[in-house]
């Protein structure tokens, strides 16, 4: 299977690493191009992929074609590749806000379009990628796309109308999770713990909490209650967070992110 990436940034790199780790295809069958020759050279040296030097060449070679550029560059890229014969190819968009209808209008034809929204934990094989498929995507194409996405974490299929919600709950949320982790470590440092050690405790606590929720299937509220002993220190910390409107602030952040996503 020939896989192409127009754009070789962090998300494309995470997927390439996953593809090679899971032996989905050979490195020589991964084609890519980037805005600069330096980025292409770095990718070729790291993964031994085939760099093409142009979006058009990548589109010509790939069966699965990932559009991995920033949303503001989509029209430019599409104008470069829309004259390529894309019959039978799968075109995968990573851009928020760019609907199937918008893609069809820009390409001036209906193709096998897929929309995805990955997040940065894919860089360590723990990504969460939302995916939705247009009507023209075949079962075989869907299977191939899911194999790539699952190679760098977990893929979750949703309807297109929910794609704008994904940045708020997954795509962008690592940013404020990291903010929370930094603040927790700062609190520990204020109480005398060395910063490096504080980061280790915080990171493992977040990792373990996520794993416990996924594997137990328990409601997060139930898991929270399991930690809160009557009269204990945890419930006092929860009380302070509630007083500071912790949950309301997080909800507002998610909603603001979703609203911005819909404007892109």
PASEBA-1860 file (N, C-alpha, C; in nm, 3 decimals):
! residues 264
1> XXXXXXXX> 0.084/-0.119/0.000/0.000/0.000/0.000/0.088/0.124/0.000 ~ 0.057/0.218/-0.087/0.132/0.342/-0.096/0.058/0.452/-0.021 ~ 0.129/0.516/0.072/0.071/0.616/0.160/0.145/0.747/0.140 ~ 0.070/0.856/0.121/0.132/0.985/0.099/0.095/1.087/0.204 ~ 0.190/1.175/0.234/0.168/1.284/0.330/0.209/1.415/0.266 ~ 0.112/1.502/0.245/0.142/1.639/0.204/0.151/1.719/0.333 ~ 0.274/1.748/0.372/0.302/1.804/0.503/0.367/1.699/0.589 ~ 0.482/1.733/0.648/0.558/1.636/0.725/0.586/1.689/0.866
9> XXXXXXXX> 0.483/1.744/0.929/0.496/1.795/1.065/0.481/1.686/1.169 ~ 0.449/1.728/1.292/0.444/1.634/1.405/0.342/1.523/1.386 ~ 0.222/1.558/1.339/0.118/1.456/1.325/0.151/1.357/1.215 ~ 0.200/1.409/1.103/0.243/1.319/0.996/0.355/1.228/1.045 ~ 0.448/1.285/1.119/0.560/1.206/1.172/0.514/1.098/1.266 ~ 0.416/1.129/1.352/0.364/1.029/1.444/0.302/0.913/1.368 ~ 0.228/0.945/1.261/0.165/0.839/1.183/0.268/0.756/1.107 ~ 0.368/0.822/1.053/0.474/0.748/0.982/0.543/0.652/1.077
17> XXXXXXXX> 0.572/0.698/1.198/0.637/0.611/1.297/0.548/0.491/1.328 ~ 0.418/0.515/1.345/0.326/0.406/1.374/0.314/0.308/1.259 ~ 0.307/0.360/1.137/0.297/0.275/1.018/0.417/0.182/1.009 ~ 0.535/0.235/1.032/0.656/0.154/1.022/0.667/0.055/1.139 ~ 0.627/0.100/1.258/0.632/0.011/1.374/0.541/-0.109/1.355 ~ 0.421/-0.084/1.301/0.323/-0.192/1.281/0.340/-0.263/1.147 ~ 0.440/-0.220/1.071/0.473/-0.282/0.942/0.352/-0.285/0.848 ~ 0.282/-0.173/0.845/0.166/-0.160/0.756/0.211/-0.153/0.611
25> XXXXXXXX> 0.323/-0.087/0.588/0.382/-0.082/0.455/0.531/-0.054/0.469 ~ 0.604/-0.065/0.359/0.748/-0.039/0.360/0.775/0.112/0.360 ~ 0.890/0.150/0.416/0.926/0.291/0.420/0.932/0.352/0.280 ~ 0.979/0.273/0.183/0.991/0.323/0.046/0.855/0.348/-0.018 ~ 0.748/0.291/0.038/0.612/0.311/-0.013/0.539/0.423/0.060 ~ 0.612/0.497/0.143/0.557/0.617/0.207/0.616/0.737/0.135 ~ 0.529/0.820/0.079/0.571/0.936/0.001/0.533/1.062/0.077 ~ 0.618/1.164/0.069/0.587/1.286/0.140/0.657/1.407/0.084
33> XXXXXXXX> 0.599/1.520/0.109/0.662/1.647/0.073/0.630/1.750/0.180 ~ 0.712/1.850/0.189/0.694/1.954/0.290/0.722/2.090/0.228 ~ 0.700/2.193/0.305/0.718/2.330/0.254/0.864/2.359/0.224 ~ 0.955/2.299/0.301/1.097/2.326/0.281/1.173/2.198/0.251 ~ 1.280/2.212/0.177/1.366/2.098/0.145/1.432/2.044/0.270 ~ 1.459/2.132/0.367/1.523/2.089/0.491/1.432/1.992/0.568 ~ 1.302/2.022/0.572/1.208/1.933/0.641/1.199/1.799/0.569 ~ 1.196/1.801/0.437/1.193/1.678/0.360/1.318/1.594/0.386
41> XXXXXXXX> 1.433/1.658/0.386/1.559/1.586/0.409/1.561/1.522/0.547 ~ 1.512/1.595/0.647/1.508/1.543/0.783/1.419/1.420/0.791 ~ 1.302/1.425/0.724/1.209/1.312/0.724/1.269/1.191/0.652 ~ 1.337/1.217/0.542/1.397/1.107/0.467/1.508/1.040/0.548 ~ 1.586/1.119/0.617/1.695/1.064/0.698/1.641/0.987/0.819 ~ 1.532/1.034/0.876/1.478/0.970/0.997/1.408/0.839/0.966 ~ 1.326/0.839/0.858/1.241/0.723/0.832/1.273/0.648/0.701 ~ 1.363/0.705/0.620/1.396/0.647/0.489/1.274/0.640/0.396
49> XXXXXXXX> 1.183/0.737/0.412/1.069/0.743/0.322/1.111/0.805/0.189 ~ 1.020/0.803/0.094/1.046/0.863/-0.037/0.992/1.005/-0.037 ~ 1.081/1.103/-0.046/1.036/1.242/-0.052/1.021/1.282/-0.198 ~ 0.918/1.359/-0.226/0.882/1.386/-0.365/0.913/1.527/-0.412 ~ 0.919/1.621/-0.319/0.947/1.758/-0.358/0.825/1.837/-0.404 ~ 0.711/1.771/-0.420/0.591/1.844/-0.462/0.465/1.772/-0.419 ~ 0.361/1.849/-0.393/0.231/1.793/-0.355/0.174/1.709/-0.469 ~ 0.192/1.756/-0.591/0.138/1.686/-0.707/0.197/1.547/-0.719
57> XXXXXXXX> 0.328/1.535/-0.701/0.395/1.405/-0.711/0.349/1.313/-0.599 ~ 0.334/1.365/-0.478/0.285/1.283/-0.367/0.145/1.230/-0.397 ~ 0.059/1.318/-0.449/-0.078/1.278/-0.482/-0.082/1.172/-0.591 ~ 0.007/1.184/-0.687/0.012/1.086/-0.796/0.050/0.948/-0.746 ~ 0.139/0.940/-0.649/0.192/0.812/-0.604/0.104/0.743/-0.500 ~ 0.036/0.822/-0.415/-0.030/0.766/-0.297/-0.166/0.705/-0.328 ~ -0.195/0.595/-0.257/-0.330/0.539/-0.255/-0.410/0.601/-0.139 ~ -0.344/0.613/-0.023/-0.398/0.689/0.089/-0.324/0.822/0.092
65> XXXXXXXX> -0.396/0.932/0.077/-0.332/1.063/0.068/-0.375/1.149/0.187 ~ -0.281/1.175/0.278/-0.308/1.258/0.396/-0.274/1.403/0.367 ~ -0.373/1.491/0.385/-0.350/1.635/0.374/-0.317/1.685/0.514 ~ -0.187/1.695/0.542/-0.140/1.722/0.679/-0.080/1.860/0.691 ~ -0.143/1.958/0.626/-0.099/2.097/0.635/-0.198/2.176/0.718 ~ -0.160/2.296/0.757/-0.249/2.380/0.837/-0.369/2.423/0.751 ~ -0.484/2.447/0.817/-0.607/2.479/0.742/-0.592/2.593/0.643 ~ -0.511/2.694/0.677/-0.498/2.810/0.589/-0.426/2.778/0.458
73> XXXXXXXX> -0.362/2.661/0.452/-0.290/2.623/0.330/-0.368/2.522/0.245 ~ -0.488/2.484/0.289/-0.562/2.379/0.220/-0.597/2.417/0.076 ~ -0.649/2.536/0.056/-0.689/2.575/-0.079/-0.569/2.575/-0.173 ~ -0.456/2.621/-0.125/-0.335/2.623/-0.207/-0.294/2.481/-0.245 ~ -0.296/2.390/-0.148/-0.257/2.252/-0.175/-0.356/2.186/-0.271 ~ -0.485/2.206/-0.246/-0.587/2.144/-0.332/-0.574/2.194/-0.475 ~ -0.544/2.323/-0.491/-0.527/2.376/-0.627/-0.410/2.310/-0.699 ~ -0.311/2.263/-0.622/-0.194/2.198/-0.682/-0.221/2.054/-0.722
81> XXXXXXXX> -0.318/1.989/-0.656/-0.337/1.845/-0.679/-0.470/1.807/-0.742 ~ -0.562/1.903/-0.756/-0.696/1.864/-0.801/-0.701/1.818/-0.945 ~ -0.598/1.850/-1.024/-0.594/1.803/-1.162/-0.537/1.661/-1.173 ~ -0.481/1.610/-1.064/-0.430/1.473/-1.062/-0.550/1.377/-1.067 ~ -0.534/1.265/-1.135/-0.640/1.164/-1.136/-0.644/1.096/-0.999 ~ -0.744/1.131/-0.920/-0.756/1.080/-0.784/-0.857/0.966/-0.773 ~ -0.899/0.914/-0.886/-0.995/0.803/-0.888/-0.942/0.684/-0.810 ~ -1.021/0.634/-0.717/-0.982/0.517/-0.639/-0.892/0.547/-0.522
89> XXXXXXXX> -0.846/0.672/-0.509/-0.761/0.710/-0.397/-0.847/0.756/-0.279 ~ -0.791/0.749/-0.159/-0.858/0.797/-0.039/-0.789/0.925/0.004 ~ -0.865/1.033/0.016/-0.811/1.164/0.053/-0.850/1.193/0.197 ~ -0.750/1.204/0.284/-0.774/1.219/0.427/-0.734/1.358/0.472 ~ -0.830/1.433/0.525/-0.808/1.569/0.571/-0.788/1.573/0.721 ~ -0.685/1.646/0.765/-0.661/1.665/0.908/-0.712/1.800/0.958 ~ -0.773/1.879/0.871/-0.807/2.017/0.907/-0.941/2.027/0.978 ~ -0.948/2.103/1.087/-1.078/2.128/1.149/-1.161/2.222/1.061
97> XXXXXXXX> -1.291/2.207/1.068/-1.379/2.300/1.000/-1.398/2.279/0.851 ~ -1.320/2.194/0.789/-1.329/2.171/0.645/-1.418/2.049/0.620 ~ -1.544/2.074/0.587/-1.642/1.967/0.575/-1.625/1.889/0.445 ~ -1.696/1.776/0.437/-1.695/1.699/0.312/-1.747/1.784/0.197 ~ -1.851/1.863/0.223/-1.907/1.949/0.119/-1.804/2.052/0.072 ~ -1.730/2.108/0.167/-1.625/2.205/0.132/-1.515/2.140/0.050 ~ -1.474/2.020/0.089/-1.370/1.949/0.014/-1.415/1.919/-0.128 ~ -1.538/1.872/-0.142/-1.591/1.840/-0.274/-1.596/1.964/-0.363
105> XXXXXXXX> -1.634/2.076/-0.304/-1.640/2.201/-0.380/-1.501/2.244/-0.427 ~ -1.402/2.231/-0.338/-1.265/2.272/-0.374/-1.203/2.179/-0.478 ~ -1.228/2.049/-0.463/-1.174/1.953/-0.559/-1.258/1.947/-0.687 ~ -1.378/2.007/-0.681/-1.470/2.009/-0.795/-1.513/1.868/-0.835 ~ -1.517/1.779/-0.737/-1.565/1.643/-0.760/-1.583/1.572/-0.626 ~ -1.668/1.472/-0.626/-1.686/1.388/-0.508/-1.580/1.278/-0.510 ~ -1.504/1.269/-0.403/-1.401/1.167/-0.391/-1.424/1.086/-0.263 ~ -1.340/0.989/-0.240/-1.345/0.912/-0.115/-1.277/0.995/-0.007
113> XXXXXXXX> -1.353/1.084/0.055/-1.298/1.175/0.156/-1.310/1.115/0.296 ~ -1.208/1.141/0.376/-1.207/1.104/0.518/-1.162/1.227/0.596 ~ -1.229/1.254/0.706/-1.185/1.361/0.795/-1.134/1.299/0.925 ~ -1.019/1.347/0.972/-0.966/1.298/1.098/-0.923/1.415/1.186 ~ -0.919/1.391/1.315/-0.869/1.490/1.410/-0.783/1.416/1.513 ~ -0.651/1.413/1.491/-0.561/1.346/1.585/-0.522/1.440/1.698 ~ -0.443/1.391/1.793/-0.385/1.479/1.894/-0.239/1.442/1.919 ~ -0.168/1.527/1.990/-0.022/1.512/2.002/0.024/1.385/2.074
121> XXXXXXXX> -0.054/1.323/2.164/-0.007/1.196/2.221/0.019/1.086/2.117 ~ -0.029/1.108/1.995/0.005/1.015/1.886/0.155/1.006/1.866 ~ 0.228/1.108/1.908/0.374/1.110/1.893/0.441/1.003/1.978 ~ 0.371/0.953/2.079/0.425/0.844/2.162/0.336/0.720/2.153 ~ 0.258/0.712/2.045/0.175/0.594/2.024/0.050/0.587/2.108 ~ 0.010/0.699/2.170/-0.109/0.701/2.255/-0.208/0.807/2.210 ~ -0.217/0.828/2.080/-0.308/0.928/2.029/-0.453/0.884/2.037 ~ -0.541/0.983/2.029/-0.684/0.957/2.016/-0.729/1.033/1.892
129> XXXXXXXX> -0.766/0.960/1.788/-0.799/1.022/1.660/-0.946/0.999/1.626 ~ -1.019/1.108/1.614/-1.157/1.100/1.566/-1.154/1.085/1.414 ~ -1.247/1.007/1.360/-1.249/0.984/1.216/-1.393/0.971/1.168 ~ -1.422/1.032/1.053/-1.551/1.011/0.988/-1.528/0.992/0.838 ~ -1.618/0.916/0.777/-1.599/0.874/0.638/-1.714/0.925/0.551 ~ -1.679/0.972/0.431/-1.782/1.012/0.337/-1.846/0.888/0.275 ~ -1.956/0.909/0.204/-2.032/0.796/0.151/-1.955/0.717/0.046 ~ -1.860/0.779/-0.022/-1.788/0.710/-0.129/-1.677/0.619/-0.078
137> XXXXXXXX> -1.645/0.625/0.051/-1.538/0.541/0.106/-1.585/0.396/0.111 ~ -1.505/0.307/0.054/-1.539/0.164/0.054/-1.495/0.098/0.184 ~ -1.543/-0.022/0.205/-1.504/-0.097/0.326/-1.354/-0.121/0.329 ~ -1.295/-0.147/0.213/-1.151/-0.172/0.205/-1.072/-0.044/0.238 ~ -1.119/0.068/0.186/-1.053/0.196/0.215/-1.063/0.230/0.363 ~ -1.180/0.207/0.420/-1.202/0.233/0.562/-1.108/0.149/0.648 ~ -1.093/0.023/0.613/-1.005/-0.067/0.688/-0.861/-0.019/0.683 ~ -0.818/0.028/0.565/-0.680/0.076/0.549/-0.656/0.201/0.632
145> XXXXXXXX> -0.750/0.294/0.631/-0.736/0.417/0.708/-0.731/0.387/0.858 ~ -0.820/0.301/0.906/-0.823/0.268/1.048/-0.694/0.198/1.092 ~ -0.636/0.118/1.004/-0.509/0.051/1.038/-0.400/0.154/1.063 ~ -0.396/0.258/0.979/-0.295/0.363/0.998/-0.321/0.440/1.127 ~ -0.446/0.479/1.151/-0.477/0.559/1.269/-0.456/0.481/1.398 ~ -0.491/0.353/1.398/-0.472/0.272/1.519/-0.326/0.238/1.545 ~ -0.240/0.260/1.445/-0.098/0.230/1.464/-0.031/0.330/1.557 ~ -0.095/0.445/1.578/-0.035/0.546/1.667/-0.129/0.582/1.782
153> XXXXXXXX> -0.216/0.489/1.818/-0.306/0.513/1.930/-0.440/0.448/1.909 ~ -0.545/0.522/1.931/-0.681/0.469/1.921/-0.763/0.557/1.828 ~ -0.831/0.496/1.731/-0.919/0.567/1.641/-1.064/0.545/1.683 ~ -1.141/0.652/1.685/-1.282/0.645/1.723/-1.365/0.706/1.611 ~ -1.454/0.625/1.553/-1.537/0.674/1.444/-1.658/0.751/1.499 ~ -1.684/0.868/1.439/-1.796/0.951/1.479/-1.865/1.004/1.353 ~ -1.977/1.072/1.372/-2.044/1.136/1.259/-1.978/1.270/1.231 ~ -1.996/1.319/1.108/-1.929/1.444/1.072/-1.974/1.561/1.159
161> XXXXXXXX> -2.102/1.563/1.199/-2.151/1.676/1.276/-2.082/1.690/1.412 ~ -2.016/1.583/1.458/-1.944/1.589/1.586/-1.796/1.625/1.570 ~ -1.749/1.638/1.447/-1.606/1.664/1.427/-1.561/1.795/1.490 ~ -1.647/1.897/1.489/-1.608/2.025/1.548/-1.600/2.019/1.699 ~ -1.662/1.917/1.760/-1.656/1.902/1.905/-1.524/1.840/1.949 ~ -1.463/1.763/1.861/-1.344/1.684/1.896/-1.227/1.771/1.945 ~ -1.196/1.886/1.882/-1.084/1.965/1.936/-1.099/1.998/2.084 ~ -1.222/2.024/2.129/-1.243/2.061/2.268/-1.225/1.948/2.366
169> XXXXXXXX> -1.250/1.825/2.322/-1.244/1.712/2.415/-1.119/1.628/2.396 ~ -1.053/1.641/2.279/-0.938/1.555/2.252/-0.827/1.629/2.177 ~ -0.860/1.688/2.064/-0.757/1.748/1.980/-0.673/1.853/2.049 ~ -0.739/1.947/2.116/-0.669/2.057/2.183/-0.649/2.034/2.332 ~ -0.725/1.942/2.390/-0.725/1.927/2.536/-0.591/1.892/2.599 ~ -0.496/1.826/2.528/-0.367/1.807/2.593/-0.303/1.937/2.642 ~ -0.334/2.050/2.577/-0.275/2.178/2.621/-0.315/2.211/2.763 ~ -0.446/2.201/2.794/-0.485/2.236/2.931/-0.462/2.123/3.029
177> XXXXXXXX> -0.450/2.002/2.981/-0.406/1.893/3.070/-0.262/1.918/3.114 ~ -0.178/1.963/3.020/-0.040/1.995/3.056/-0.036/2.115/3.151 ~ -0.125/2.212/3.130/-0.131/2.325/3.222/-0.166/2.278/3.363 ~ -0.262/2.188/3.374/-0.301/2.135/3.505/-0.184/2.059/3.568 ~ -0.114/1.980/3.486/-0.001/1.904/3.538/0.110/1.997/3.589 ~ 0.134/2.103/3.514/0.236/2.199/3.557/0.195/2.266/3.688 ~ 0.067/2.302/3.699/0.020/2.366/3.822/0.029/2.271/3.941 ~ -0.005/2.142/3.921/0.006/2.045/4.028/0.151/2.032/4.075
185> XXXXXXXX> 0.242/2.029/3.979/0.384/2.019/4.015/0.430/2.144/4.090 ~ 0.381/2.261/4.045/0.416/2.384/4.114/0.372/2.380/4.261 ~ 0.253/2.325/4.284/0.206/2.313/4.421/0.296/2.223/4.505 ~ 0.340/2.113/4.444/0.431/2.022/4.516/0.566/2.089/4.543 ~ 0.615/2.165/4.446/0.741/2.237/4.465/0.727/2.338/4.578 ~ 0.612/2.405/4.583/0.588/2.502/4.690/0.592/2.436/4.828 ~ 0.561/2.305/4.832/0.563/2.232/4.958/0.694/2.157/4.980 ~ 0.794/2.183/4.893/0.928/2.130/4.919/0.976/2.016/4.831
193> XXXXXXXX> 0.895/1.968/4.738/0.937/1.857/4.652/1.021/1.908/4.535 ~ 1.132/1.841/4.501/1.210/1.879/4.384/1.124/1.873/4.257 ~ 1.141/1.968/4.165/1.054/1.979/4.049/1.056/1.854/3.961 ~ 1.173/1.799/3.936/1.181/1.681/3.851/1.099/1.566/3.910 ~ 1.109/1.549/4.039/1.034/1.442/4.106/0.884/1.471/4.103 ~ 0.848/1.599/4.119/0.707/1.638/4.114/0.647/1.605/3.978 ~ 0.720/1.634/3.870/0.670/1.603/3.736/0.651/1.453/3.716 ~ 0.740/1.374/3.773/0.727/1.228/3.761/0.599/1.180/3.830
201> XXXXXXXX> 0.574/1.230/3.951/0.453/1.191/4.023/0.327/1.232/3.947 ~ 0.327/1.357/3.899/0.209/1.409/3.830/0.182/1.332/3.702 ~ 0.286/1.310/3.623/0.269/1.242/3.495/0.217/1.100/3.514 ~ 0.272/1.030/3.612/0.227/0.893/3.635/0.084/0.890/3.690 ~ 0.050/0.990/3.770/-0.087/0.997/3.824/-0.188/1.018/3.711 ~ -0.156/1.105/3.616/-0.246/1.129/3.503/-0.254/1.007/3.413 ~ -0.140/0.947/3.384/-0.137/0.827/3.300/-0.217/0.714/3.365 ~ -0.193/0.691/3.493/-0.261/0.583/3.563/-0.411/0.608/3.575
209> XXXXXXXX> -0.450/0.733/3.597/-0.592/0.766/3.610/-0.665/0.739/3.478 ~ -0.604/0.780/3.367/-0.665/0.756/3.236/-0.678/0.607/3.208 ~ -0.574/0.533/3.240/-0.575/0.388/3.217/-0.682/0.320/3.303 ~ -0.694/0.364/3.428/-0.794/0.307/3.518/-0.936/0.333/3.466 ~ -0.960/0.452/3.417/-1.093/0.484/3.365/-1.125/0.400/3.241 ~ -1.029/0.390/3.148/-1.053/0.315/3.025/-1.072/0.166/3.051 ~ -0.989/0.111/3.138/-0.992/-0.034/3.159/-1.102/-0.079/3.256 ~ -1.139/0.007/3.350/-1.244/-0.031/3.445/-1.384/-0.007/3.388
217> XXXXXXXX> -1.394/0.090/3.297/-1.524/0.125/3.242/-1.611/0.202/3.340 ~ -1.554/0.243/3.453/-1.631/0.313/3.554/-1.649/0.461/3.518 ~ -1.758/0.520/3.565/-1.784/0.662/3.547/-1.676/0.742/3.621 ~ -1.628/0.853/3.561/-1.523/0.930/3.631/-1.566/0.980/3.768 ~ -1.695/1.009/3.783/-1.743/1.051/3.915/-1.729/0.940/4.018 ~ -1.755/0.817/3.977/-1.740/0.703/4.067/-1.594/0.684/4.107 ~ -1.506/0.700/4.009/-1.363/0.685/4.037/-1.314/0.796/4.130 ~ -1.369/0.917/4.112/-1.334/1.027/4.201/-1.378/0.995/4.343
225> XXXXXXXX> -1.499/0.942/4.357/-1.550/0.908/4.490/-1.467/0.800/4.559 ~ -1.408/0.710/4.480/-1.324/0.605/4.537/-1.202/0.662/4.609 ~ -1.157/0.781/4.566/-1.038/0.842/4.626/-1.075/0.928/4.747 ~ -1.199/0.973/4.751/-1.242/1.069/4.854/-1.292/0.999/4.980 ~ -1.204/0.973/5.073/-1.243/0.913/5.201/-1.314/1.016/5.287 ~ -1.411/0.973/5.368/-1.480/1.066/5.457/-1.382/1.140/5.548 ~ -1.392/1.271/5.548/-1.306/1.351/5.635/-1.160/1.355/5.592 ~ -1.129/1.306/5.473/-0.990/1.297/5.429/-0.939/1.421/5.356
233> XXXXXXXX> -0.814/1.411/5.314/-0.751/1.526/5.248/-0.801/1.545/5.105 ~ -0.838/1.436/5.038/-0.879/1.447/4.898/-1.007/1.527/4.884 ~ -1.106/1.500/4.970/-1.233/1.572/4.960/-1.214/1.721/4.990 ~ -1.114/1.753/5.072/-1.086/1.894/5.098/-1.029/1.961/4.972 ~ -0.944/1.889/4.899/-0.891/1.943/4.774/-1.003/1.959/4.671 ~ -1.094/1.861/4.667/-1.209/1.870/4.576/-1.295/1.992/4.612 ~ -1.314/2.014/4.741/-1.394/2.130/4.785/-1.332/2.261/4.736 ~ -1.200/2.272/4.745/-1.133/2.394/4.699/-1.150/2.412/4.547
241> XXXXXXXX> -1.136/2.302/4.473/-1.152/2.310/4.329/-1.294/2.351/4.291 ~ -1.392/2.301/4.364/-1.530/2.339/4.338/-1.551/2.487/4.369 ~ -1.493/2.535/4.479/-1.504/2.677/4.514/-1.442/2.766/4.406 ~ -1.336/2.718/4.342/-1.268/2.795/4.238/-1.330/2.773/4.099 ~ -1.443/2.702/4.095/-1.515/2.677/3.969/-1.430/2.598/3.869 ~ -1.360/2.497/3.919/-1.271/2.416/3.835/-1.347/2.353/3.718 ~ -1.457/2.283/3.748/-1.531/2.214/3.642/-1.595/2.313/3.544 ~ -1.646/2.422/3.597/-1.705/2.524/3.510/-1.602/2.584/3.416
249> XXXXXXXX> -1.480/2.608/3.467/-1.374/2.665/3.384/-1.334/2.568/3.273 ~ -1.326/2.439/3.308/-1.291/2.339/3.206/-1.400/2.331/3.100 ~ -1.525/2.329/3.141/-1.636/2.325/3.046/-1.633/2.447/2.954 ~ -1.608/2.565/3.011/-1.602/2.687/2.931/-1.487/2.680/2.830 ~ -1.374/2.623/2.872/-1.260/2.609/2.781/-1.294/2.518/2.664 ~ -1.361/2.406/2.692/-1.401/2.313/2.586/-1.496/2.382/2.488 ~ -1.595/2.453/2.541/-1.694/2.520/2.457/-1.629/2.629/2.372 ~ -1.536/2.705/2.430/-1.466/2.809/2.354/-1.385/2.749/2.240
257> XXXXXXXX> -1.323/2.635/2.268/-1.243/2.566/2.166/-1.332/2.518/2.052 ~ -1.446/2.462/2.086/-1.540/2.412/1.985/-1.593/2.527/1.900 ~ -1.628/2.638/1.964/-1.680/2.753/1.890/-1.577/2.806/1.791 ~ -1.451/2.812/1.832/-1.345/2.857/1.741/-1.325/2.757/1.628 ~ -1.332/2.630/1.658/-1.316/2.526/1.557/-1.421/2.542/1.447 ~ -1.542/2.575/1.485/-1.650/2.590/1.387/-1.630/2.710/1.295 ~ -1.546/2.803/1.338/-1.521/2.924/1.256/-1.407/2.906/1.157 ~ -1.329/2.796/1.172/-1.212/2.778/1.086/-1.252/2.737/0.945
END
